[in-house]
Amino acid sequence: MPTSIIKKSCYDVTLIFYVTYAIILALSLIIFFNFMWFIYLPLKQIRLAAMEYAKGNFEYEGLKVNNDDEIGDVAHSLQYMSKQLNNSRAYQKEFISNISHDFRSPLTSIKGYLEAMADGTIPPEIMDKYFNILLFETDRLTKLTSNILTLNELDPKTVTLEISTFDINSIIKHTIETFEGLCKKKKIQFQLTFSGETQYVKADKGKITQVVYNLVDNAIKFSQENSSIQIFVRDKGEKAYISVKDNGIGIPKKDIDKIWDRFYKSDSSRGRDKKGSGLGLSITREIILSHNEHIDVVSTVGVGTEFTFSLPAEKKGLLL
């Protein structure tokens, strides 16, 4: 075979080798840069973000992964987690601030009056007046502590309901009787509208009694003197709807979504209700949600507020 043919064959083989090598190198570079861009760098950002979140820096903004794949899902989940943790920390600070305020106020009052009694600033003949004030402030602390414990017990993961069948109309009537003295003082009347003589529901009797108590207490608290409070019980199919409506000061639109927050009080509430803890409506909502039911509120400033919640209805015939 001539040497020229051998050289040409070698050249052709070498050319094929170099072309193959170039293709492999190009593919390798493409794979490498894709790996760097879509996997390594996003994972590096996720790792750095996780380290920042572990330090408590939930406002870290270095995590900017927009991949539309599993890594992107992990990054978005991590961002969501940090946002929730940041909200939780903000809520915890607000919770501590609010509870400190509500505990400090009565304690300061109690301390001041006791010191005045001890050093003789308050004359013995008017001691009874200040003893009543001390009892009032002590009752505030007791109620606040009790409400905090109640909220803790209403944790959806651990709450236990004692479901039974009872007449909600009877619960409402008995609850109103407990406020008889306060209603006479403010000249408030109740108007009851029931769909029947009895309305049986299936729920935790003790907790629903507390719901009715909280809503009636709230209605009386913010009602004007010489006004009325309407309570409606309506039976619609498998549900019973209970409404408590007052003709009081109403709730500003900006506060409607916040009234369920623990310790939240609008300015008017904190000014008018010195005994309130800002936990009553939170407890009410938690109890209703624990029954897998709903509670709604409709309010107009200067006109009044209406709270409505639902419960599973139990037909009387089924009890026989």
C-alpha positions in Angstrom: 0.0 0.0 0.0 1.4 3.4 -0.9 2.5 5.7 1.8 0.1 8.4 0.7 -2.8 6.2 1.3 -1.6 5.2 4.7 -1.1 8.9 5.6 -4.6 9.7 4.3 -6.1 6.9 6.4 -4.2 8.2 9.5 -5.4 11.7 8.8 -9.0 10.5 8.5 -8.8 8.5 11.7 -7.2 11.4 13.5 -9.8 13.8 12.2 -12.6 11.6 13.4 -10.9 11.3 16.8 -10.5 15.1 17.1 -14.0 15.8 16.0 -15.3 13.2 18.5 -13.1 14.7 21.2 -14.4 18.2 20.4 -18.0 17.0 20.5 -17.4 15.2 23.8 -15.6 18.2 25.2 -18.4 20.5 24.1 -21.1 18.2 25.6 -19.0 18.0 28.8 -18.8 21.8 29.0 -22.5 22.1 28.4 -23.3 19.5 31.1 -20.8 21.2 33.5 -22.2 24.7 33.1 -25.8 23.3 33.3 -24.8 21.5 36.5 -23.2 24.6 37.8 -26.1 26.9 36.9 -29.1 24.7 37.7 -27.8 22.5 40.5 -24.5 23.6 42.2 -25.2 27.3 42.5 -28.9 26.9 43.6 -27.8 24.3 46.2 -25.1 26.6 47.4 -27.7 29.4 47.8 -30.0 27.0 49.6 -27.1 25.9 51.9 -26.2 29.5 52.7 -29.8 30.5 53.3 -30.3 27.5 55.6 -27.3 28.6 57.6 -28.6 32.1 57.9 -32.1 30.9 58.9 -30.4 28.7 61.5 -28.8 31.8 63.0 -32.2 33.4 63.2 -31.7 35.8 60.3 -35.2 35.1 58.7 -35.0 38.3 56.6 -32.0 36.9 54.6 -32.6 37.8 50.9 -29.7 35.9 49.3 -31.9 33.0 48.3 -33.0 33.8 44.7 -33.7 30.4 43.0 -36.2 30.5 40.2 -35.8 26.9 39.0 -38.9 25.2 37.8 -37.9 21.9 39.2 -37.5 20.0 42.5 -34.6 22.2 43.6 -36.8 25.3 42.9 -39.5 23.6 45.0 -37.1 23.1 47.9 -36.0 26.7 47.7 -39.5 28.0 47.7 -40.4 25.8 50.6 -37.4 27.1 52.5 -38.4 30.7 51.8 -42.0 29.9 52.9 -40.6 28.3 56.1 -38.5 31.3 56.9 -41.4 33.7 56.3 -43.6 31.7 58.7 -40.8 31.5 61.3 -40.3 35.3 61.0 -44.1 35.8 61.4 -44.0 33.5 64.4 -41.2 35.4 66.0 -43.0 38.7 65.4 -46.1 37.2 66.8 -44.2 35.9 69.8 -42.7 39.4 70.5 -46.2 40.9 70.2 -47.6 38.2 72.5 -45.0 38.9 75.1 -45.5 42.7 74.8 -49.3 42.4 75.1 -49.3 39.9 78.0 -46.7 42.0 79.8 -48.9 45.1 79.4 -52.0 43.3 80.6 -50.2 41.8 83.6 -48.3 44.9 84.5 -51.3 47.2 84.6 -53.2 45.4 87.4 -50.0 44.6 89.3 -49.0 48.2 89.3 -52.4 49.2 90.5 -52.4 46.6 93.3 -48.8 47.5 94.4 -49.7 51.3 94.5 -52.8 50.8 96.6 -51.1 48.4 99.0 -48.2 50.8 99.5 -50.7 53.6 100.1 -52.5 51.4 102.7 -49.3 50.4 104.4 -47.9 54.0 104.8 -51.3 55.4 105.9 -52.0 57.5 102.9 -55.4 56.0 102.6 -57.6 56.7 105.7 -59.1 53.6 107.4 -62.7 54.9 106.8 -62.4 54.5 103.0 -60.4 51.3 103.0 -63.4 49.3 101.8 -63.5 51.3 98.5 -59.8 50.4 97.8 -60.3 46.8 98.9 -62.9 46.5 96.2 -60.5 48.0 93.7 -57.9 45.4 94.7 -60.4 42.6 94.3 -61.3 44.0 90.9 -57.7 44.0 89.8 -57.1 40.5 91.2 -60.1 39.3 89.3 -58.5 40.7 86.1 -55.3 38.7 86.8 -57.3 35.6 87.5 -59.3 35.9 84.4 -56.3 36.6 82.2 -54.4 33.5 83.6 -57.5 31.3 83.1 -57.9 32.5 79.5 -54.3 31.8 78.7 -54.6 28.3 80.1 -57.8 27.8 78.1 -56.1 28.8 74.9 -53.3 26.4 75.6 -55.8 23.6 76.1 -57.4 24.5 72.7 -54.4 23.5 70.7 -55.9 21.7 67.7 -53.3 18.9 68.0 -54.3 18.1 71.6 -57.8 19.4 72.1 -60.3 16.8 73.4 -64.0 17.4 72.9 -66.7 15.8 75.0 -69.5 15.6 72.4 -73.1 15.4 73.7 -76.5 16.5 72.6 -78.1 19.4 74.4 -80.6 22.3 74.0 -78.7 25.4 72.9 -81.8 27.5 73.7 -81.5 26.5 77.4 -77.8 27.4 77.4 -78.6 30.9 76.0 -81.3 31.5 78.6 -79.1 30.4 81.5 -76.2 32.5 80.2 -78.4 35.6 80.0 -79.5 35.1 83.7 -75.8 35.4 84.8 -75.7 38.9 83.4 -78.9 40.1 85.0 -77.3 42.5 87.4 -75.1 44.1 84.8 -77.9 44.4 82.3 -80.1 46.1 84.9 -77.3 48.6 85.6 -76.9 49.5 81.9 -80.7 49.1 81.2 -80.0 46.6 78.5 -82.8 44.2 77.3 -82.5 40.9 75.5 -84.7 39.9 72.5 -84.6 36.2 71.9 -85.8 34.7 68.6 -85.8 30.9 68.5 -87.0 28.8 65.5 -88.5 26.4 68.1 -89.1 25.9 71.8 -86.0 23.7 71.8 -83.0 23.5 69.5 -80.8 20.5 70.1 -77.2 20.5 68.9 -74.3 18.0 69.0 -71.2 19.6 70.5 -69.1 20.0 73.6 -71.6 21.5 76.0 -69.0 23.1 78.3 -67.1 24.8 75.6 -70.1 26.0 73.7 -71.4 27.5 76.9 -68.2 29.4 77.1 -68.7 30.6 73.5 -72.2 31.9 74.3 -70.9 33.5 77.5 -68.0 35.3 75.7 -70.3 36.6 72.9 -73.0 37.8 75.3 -70.3 39.4 77.5 -68.8 41.1 74.5 -72.2 42.4 73.3 -73.0 43.9 76.8 -69.6 45.4 77.1 -69.8 47.4 74.0 -73.6 48.2 74.0 -74.9 51.6 74.9 -77.1 52.2 77.8 -80.9 51.7 77.2 -80.2 49.5 74.2 -81.1 45.9 73.3 -79.2 42.8 72.3 -80.8 40.3 69.9 -80.1 36.6 69.9 -81.3 34.4 67.0 -81.3 30.6 66.8 -82.1 29.3 63.3 -82.4 25.7 62.2 -81.3 25.2 58.6 -81.1 21.5 57.6 -78.3 19.8 59.4 -77.0 23.0 60.9 -78.1 25.4 63.7 -77.0 29.0 63.4 -76.7 31.1 66.5 -76.4 34.9 66.2 -75.6 37.5 68.9 -76.3 41.0 67.7 -75.8 44.3 69.6 -76.5 47.9 68.9 -73.2 49.1 70.2 -70.2 51.1 69.0 -69.3 48.6 66.2 -65.9 47.5 64.9 -63.9 49.6 62.4 -63.4 47.9 59.1 -59.6 47.9 59.6 -60.0 45.9 62.8 -62.4 43.2 61.6 -59.7 40.7 60.6 -57.7 41.4 63.8 -60.3 40.9 66.4 -59.6 37.1 66.5 -55.9 37.7 67.3 -54.8 36.9 70.8 -54.5 40.0 73.0 -55.6 42.3 70.2 -57.6 45.3 71.3 -58.6 48.3 69.3 -58.1 51.7 70.9 -61.7 52.0 71.8 -61.7 48.6 73.3 -58.7 49.2 75.5 -60.2 52.5 76.6 -63.7 51.2 77.4 -62.9 47.7 78.7 -60.2 47.8 81.3 -61.1 44.3 82.6 -60.9 42.6 79.2 -57.8 40.6 78.3 -58.3 40.5 74.5 -58.6 36.7 74.6 -62.3 36.2 74.7 -62.9 36.2 70.9 -59.7 34.2 70.3 -61.0 31.5 72.6 -64.4 31.7 71.0 -63.0 31.2 67.5 -60.7 28.3 68.6 -63.6 26.5 70.2 -65.7 26.8 67.1 -62.9 25.7 64.8 -62.2 22.7 67.0 -65.8 21.6 66.2 -65.0 22.0 62.5 -67.6 24.8 62.3 -67.4 28.5 61.3 -68.0 31.8 63.0 -68.5 35.1 61.1 -68.8 38.7 62.1 -70.6 41.7 60.5 -70.2 45.1 62.0 -70.8 48.8 61.2 -69.3 51.6 63.3 -72.0 53.3 65.3 -74.6 50.8 64.4 -73.6 47.5 66.0 -72.0 44.1 65.6 -73.4 40.6 64.9 -71.5 37.4 65.5 -72.9 34.2 63.9 -71.6 30.6 64.4 -72.8 27.2 63.3 -73.2 23.9 65.1 -74.4 20.4 64.0 -78.2 20.3 64.6 -79.7 17.2 66.2 -83.4 16.6 65.4 -85.6 16.0 68.5 -87.0 12.9 67.0 -83.6 11.2 66.9 -83.3 11.6 70.7 -86.4 9.5 71.5 
